[in-house]
Amino acid sequence: MKKQAILSVNIAVLLFGLAGLFAKWVRLPAICITFGRVVFSSAALGLYMLSRKQKFRVTKGDAHRLLLAGAILALHWWSFLRSIQLSTVAVGTITFSSFPLFVTFLEPAIHHQKPDKRNVILALMILLGVLITVPAFSLENQMFLGILVGMISALSYAVLTIINKSTADRIGSTLTAFYEQAAAAVVLFPFAVSAGAPPSVSDIMLLLFLGIITTALAHTLFIASLKTLPAQLAGVCSAMETVYGILFAFLLLGEIPTLREILGAVIIIGTVLIAQMRAG
């Protein structure tokens, strides 16, 4: 069972790493790609839950939290894909992997606690890794804009993680994911329509793969692995998402990461791995 769980979590993270490439493959604005992603992924998760006869009922309070989380999820996935469109897959995935930096300061602030000094040091190391990837601090520089938008992706994911800690434990991860992605689809609908970019047949096929395989299936595999594996081990495996993203971009898009990006990725991933092992 443990070997199967390890295989499941690695397949899930591999698929997560592939998701960023769709920002380059799908010839649509990032807002439309994100909308298509959450529509197909929420539909797939809904069908999965129906097949397992799972209940969809949630309390009014949880419904409000899930709606807020869905809006934040929409912002997170839009900014992640937009970051990649502005720069490269490497920059988008590297900046996203800095989200523990924000969690380090946000979580203690919410609970009125002082941040752990060791966590602050690790967070500053992550910030150093991000700063190393910046080629020039200018809004006229496309790569710098990609990093800024990528940091929005990291910040929004950190906020989403904190919200999900209180919600997922009560109603379950799959139900949480379903409602968040369905809520994200509702939030994104008017923006996607106003973008005025009808998808081609090939765009729809790519969005189906993005929503069903790299989102709904990957999420289900990841959640299933947590029933057997410690959360810390799953977290360590998740750090490989950036590595897979850069590798896929090199093999399938011909994007060669710069020395700055490689060094930044090594610092960020290394810091996250140290934090995970220390927590374990």
C-alpha positions in Angstrom: 0.0 0.0 0.0 2.8 2.4 0.9 4.6 1.8 -2.5 1.3 2.5 -4.3 0.8 5.7 -2.3 4.3 6.9 -3.1 3.6 6.1 -6.8 0.3 8.0 -6.6 1.8 11.1 -5.1 4.7 11.2 -7.6 2.3 10.8 -10.5 0.2 13.6 -9.1 3.2 16.0 -8.7 4.4 15.1 -12.2 1.0 16.1 -13.6 1.0 19.3 -11.5 4.4 20.1 -13.1 2.9 19.7 -16.6 0.1 22.1 -16.0 2.2 25.2 -16.4 3.0 24.4 -20.0 -0.7 24.9 -21.0 -0.2 28.6 -20.6 2.1 28.4 -23.7 0.1 25.7 -25.6 -3.4 27.2 -25.3 -3.7 30.3 -27.5 -6.1 32.1 -25.2 -5.8 34.8 -22.5 -4.9 33.4 -19.0 -8.3 34.3 -17.7 -10.0 32.0 -20.3 -7.5 29.2 -19.7 -8.2 29.4 -16.0 -12.0 29.4 -16.6 -11.8 26.3 -18.8 -9.6 24.6 -16.3 -12.0 25.0 -13.3 -15.1 24.2 -15.4 -13.7 20.9 -16.5 -12.0 20.0 -13.3 -15.1 20.8 -11.1 -17.3 18.8 -13.5 -14.9 15.8 -13.3 -14.8 16.0 -9.5 -18.6 16.3 -9.3 -19.0 13.1 -11.4 -16.4 11.4 -9.3 -18.2 12.2 -6.1 -21.6 11.1 -7.7 -20.0 7.7 -8.7 -18.9 7.2 -5.0 -22.3 8.5 -3.7 -20.6 11.2 -1.7 -22.8 13.9 -0.1 -22.6 17.5 -1.5 -24.2 19.2 1.5 -22.3 21.9 3.5 -23.3 24.4 6.2 -24.0 28.0 5.3 -20.8 29.1 7.1 -18.7 26.7 5.1 -20.5 27.7 1.9 -19.4 31.3 2.5 -15.8 30.2 3.2 -15.7 28.0 0.1 -17.0 30.9 -2.1 -14.2 33.1 -0.8 -11.7 30.4 -1.3 -13.0 29.8 -4.8 -12.4 33.5 -5.6 -8.8 33.3 -4.2 -8.3 30.1 -6.2 -9.3 31.9 -9.4 -6.8 34.6 -8.6 -4.1 32.1 -7.9 -4.5 30.1 -11.1 -4.9 33.1 -13.3 -1.8 34.8 -11.9 0.2 31.5 -12.2 -0.7 31.1 -15.9 -0.3 34.8 -16.6 3.1 34.8 -15.0 4.2 32.0 -17.3 2.7 33.9 -20.4 4.7 37.0 -19.4 7.9 35.1 -18.8 8.7 31.4 -18.8 7.5 28.2 -17.2 10.6 28.2 -15.0 9.9 31.7 -13.7 6.3 30.9 -13.1 6.9 27.7 -11.2 9.9 29.1 -9.2 8.0 32.2 -8.0 5.0 30.0 -7.1 7.2 27.7 -5.0 7.9 30.7 -2.8 4.4 30.5 -1.2 5.8 29.2 2.2 7.4 32.6 2.5 4.0 34.2 2.9 2.6 31.4 5.1 5.4 32.0 7.5 4.2 35.5 8.2 0.5 35.3 7.5 -0.4 32.3 9.8 1.2 33.7 13.0 -0.4 37.1 12.3 -3.9 35.5 12.0 -3.5 33.6 15.2 -1.8 36.6 17.0 1.5 34.8 17.5 5.1 35.7 16.9 6.7 34.0 13.9 9.2 31.3 14.7 12.7 32.7 14.2 13.9 29.6 12.3 11.0 29.9 9.9 11.7 33.6 9.4 15.3 32.7 8.4 14.0 30.0 6.0 11.5 32.5 4.5 14.3 35.0 3.9 16.2 32.3 2.1 13.2 31.7 -0.2 13.0 35.5 -0.8 16.7 35.4 -1.7 16.0 32.6 -4.2 13.3 34.7 -5.8 15.4 37.9 -6.0 18.2 36.0 -7.7 15.9 35.1 -10.6 15.1 38.8 -11.2 17.1 40.0 -14.3 16.2 43.7 -13.9 14.0 45.6 -11.4 11.9 47.5 -14.0 8.3 47.3 -15.0 9.4 47.6 -18.6 11.1 44.3 -18.3 8.8 41.4 -19.2 10.5 38.9 -17.0 10.3 41.2 -14.0 6.5 41.6 -14.6 6.2 37.8 -14.8 8.0 37.5 -11.4 5.7 40.1 -9.8 2.5 38.4 -11.1 4.1 35.0 -10.0 4.4 36.4 -6.4 0.7 37.3 -6.5 0.2 33.6 -7.3 2.3 32.5 -4.4 0.6 35.0 -2.0 -2.9 33.9 -3.0 -2.0 30.2 -2.7 -0.7 30.9 0.8 -4.0 32.5 1.8 -5.9 29.6 0.2 -3.8 27.1 2.2 -4.6 28.8 5.5 -8.3 28.9 4.7 -8.3 25.2 3.6 -6.7 24.1 6.9 -10.0 24.9 8.7 -12.4 23.8 6.0 -10.9 20.6 4.5 -10.6 18.9 7.9 -14.4 19.3 8.5 -15.9 18.5 5.0 -13.1 16.6 3.3 -10.6 17.5 0.7 -12.5 16.3 -2.4 -15.6 18.2 -1.5 -13.6 21.3 -0.7 -11.8 21.1 -4.0 -15.1 20.6 -5.9 -16.9 23.6 -4.4 -13.8 25.8 -4.6 -13.3 25.1 -8.3 -17.0 25.4 -9.0 -17.0 28.8 -7.2 -13.9 29.8 -9.2 -15.8 29.0 -12.4 -18.7 31.3 -11.3 -16.3 34.1 -10.4 -14.4 33.8 -13.6 -17.4 33.5 -16.0 -18.0 37.2 -16.6 -14.3 38.0 -17.1 -13.8 35.0 -19.5 -16.9 36.2 -21.5 -15.7 39.8 -21.6 -12.3 38.6 -22.9 -14.0 37.8 -26.2 -11.7 35.0 -27.2 -13.6 31.9 -28.4 -11.6 28.7 -28.1 -10.7 26.6 -31.1 -11.3 22.8 -31.1 -7.6 22.2 -30.2 -7.9 24.7 -27.3 -10.9 22.8 -25.9 -9.1 19.5 -26.1 -6.1 21.0 -24.3 -8.4 22.5 -21.7 -10.1 19.1 -21.2 -6.7 17.6 -20.5 -5.7 20.4 -18.2 -8.9 20.3 -16.2 -9.5 16.6 -16.0 -6.0 15.0 -16.0 -3.6 17.6 -14.6 -6.1 19.0 -12.1 -9.0 16.7 -11.1 -7.1 13.4 -11.5 -3.9 14.7 -10.1 -5.8 16.2 -7.1 -7.6 12.8 -6.5 -4.3 10.9 -6.6 -2.6 13.3 -4.3 -5.5 13.2 -1.7 -5.6 9.4 -2.0 -1.8 9.2 -1.2 -2.4 11.2 2.1 -4.4 8.3 3.5 -1.2 6.3 3.7 1.7 8.7 3.6 2.6 11.3 6.2 1.7 14.8 5.1 5.3 15.9 5.5 6.5 13.2 3.0 3.9 14.3 0.5 5.0 17.9 1.0 8.6 17.0 0.2 7.4 15.2 -3.0 5.4 18.4 -3.9 8.7 20.4 -4.0 9.5 18.4 -7.1 6.7 20.2 -9.0 9.1 23.1 -9.9 11.8 20.6 -11.2 9.2 18.7 -13.3 7.9 22.0 -14.7 11.3 23.2 -15.7 12.2 19.8 -17.2 8.9 19.6 -19.2 9.4 23.1 -20.5 12.9 22.2 -21.7 11.8 19.0 -23.4 8.5 20.1 -24.8 8.9 23.8 -25.3 12.6 24.2 -25.8 12.9 26.7 -22.9 16.4 26.6 -21.4 16.5 28.0 -17.9 19.1 30.7 -17.2 21.8 30.3 -14.6 19.9 32.8 -12.4 16.7 30.7 -12.6 18.5 27.4 -11.8 20.3 29.0 -8.8 17.0 30.5 -7.6 15.2 27.2 -8.0 18.0 25.3 -6.1 17.8 27.8 -3.2 14.0 27.8 -2.9 13.5 24.0 -3.3 16.4 23.3 -1.0 15.0 25.6 1.7 11.5 24.1 1.4 12.9 20.6 1.7 14.9 21.6 4.8 11.7 23.1 6.3 9.7 20.0 5.6 12.3 17.6 7.0 12.7 19.8 10.1 8.9 19.8 10.6 8.9 16.0 10.2 
